[in-house]
């Protein structure tokens, strides 16, 4: 899910990935869209290789754990600090 002001863009993924190219993601980022939410089918909260690439394009992101604890991602991936399931 992407947000830009009061607009929301929801893109359904395939079983393994979101069907957007790097060029399409870069265009969204350049237009001011923020990558605001997604989930992993296996329930993991840690970033995948694809997540890290997207985080690099969108500069940073946050995570809300199932316990409502907030953590920060950056272009290098997970910065969760002490989260326990």
C-alpha positions as CSV (number, residue, x, y, z in Angstrom):
1,X,0.0,0.0,0.0
2,X,1.2,3.5,-0.9
3,X,0.0,6.9,0.3
4,X,0.4,10.3,-1.2
5,X,-1.5,13.0,0.8
6,X,-5.2,11.8,0.9
7,X,-4.7,9.3,-1.9
8,X,-4.1,5.6,-1.3
9,X,-2.8,3.1,-3.9
10,X,-3.2,-0.6,-3.1
11,X,-1.4,-3.1,-5.3
12,X,-2.1,-6.8,-4.9
13,X,1.0,-9.0,-4.9
14,X,1.6,-12.3,-6.5
15,X,2.3,-15.2,-4.3
16,X,6.0,-14.2,-3.9
17,X,6.3,-10.5,-4.7
18,X,4.7,-7.2,-5.6
19,X,4.5,-6.9,-9.4
20,X,6.3,-3.5,-9.8
21,X,9.6,-2.8,-11.5
22,X,12.3,-0.7,-10.0
23,X,11.5,2.0,-12.5
24,X,7.8,2.0,-11.5
25,X,8.8,2.2,-7.8
26,X,11.3,5.0,-8.4
27,X,8.5,6.9,-10.3
28,X,6.2,6.5,-7.3
29,X,8.9,7.7,-4.9
30,X,9.7,10.7,-7.2
31,X,6.0,11.6,-7.3
32,X,5.9,11.8,-3.5
33,X,4.2,8.5,-2.7
34,X,5.3,6.8,0.5
35,X,5.4,3.0,0.9
36,X,3.0,2.8,3.9
37,X,2.1,-0.8,4.5
38,X,2.5,-4.4,3.4
39,X,2.6,-7.8,5.0
40,X,4.5,-11.1,4.5
41,X,2.4,-14.2,3.9
42,X,4.6,-16.2,6.4
43,X,4.0,-13.6,9.1
44,X,7.6,-12.6,9.5
45,X,8.3,-8.9,10.4
46,X,11.8,-8.9,9.1
47,X,12.6,-7.3,5.7
48,X,13.2,-9.4,2.7
49,X,15.8,-8.7,0.0
50,X,13.1,-7.0,-2.0
51,X,12.0,-4.9,1.0
52,X,15.5,-3.6,1.4
53,X,15.6,-2.6,-2.2
54,X,12.3,-0.7,-1.9
55,X,13.4,0.9,1.4
56,X,16.5,2.2,-0.5
57,X,14.2,3.9,-3.1
58,X,11.8,5.3,-0.5
59,X,14.6,6.3,2.0
60,X,13.0,4.9,5.2
61,X,10.0,3.2,6.7
62,X,8.6,2.1,10.0
63,X,7.2,-1.1,11.4
64,X,4.4,-1.7,13.8
65,X,4.7,-5.1,15.5
66,X,1.8,-7.2,16.5
67,X,2.3,-5.8,20.0
68,X,1.9,-2.3,18.6
69,X,5.6,-1.5,19.3
70,X,7.1,0.8,16.7
71,X,10.5,0.1,15.1
72,X,12.4,1.8,12.3
73,X,13.7,0.5,9.0
74,X,16.2,2.3,6.9
75,X,17.8,1.6,3.6
76,X,20.0,-1.0,5.2
77,X,17.0,-3.0,6.5
78,X,15.8,-3.9,10.0
79,X,16.4,-1.6,13.0
80,X,14.0,-3.2,15.4
81,X,16.0,-3.1,18.7
82,X,14.7,-5.7,21.2
83,X,11.4,-6.8,19.6
84,X,10.3,-10.2,20.8
85,X,7.3,-12.2,19.5
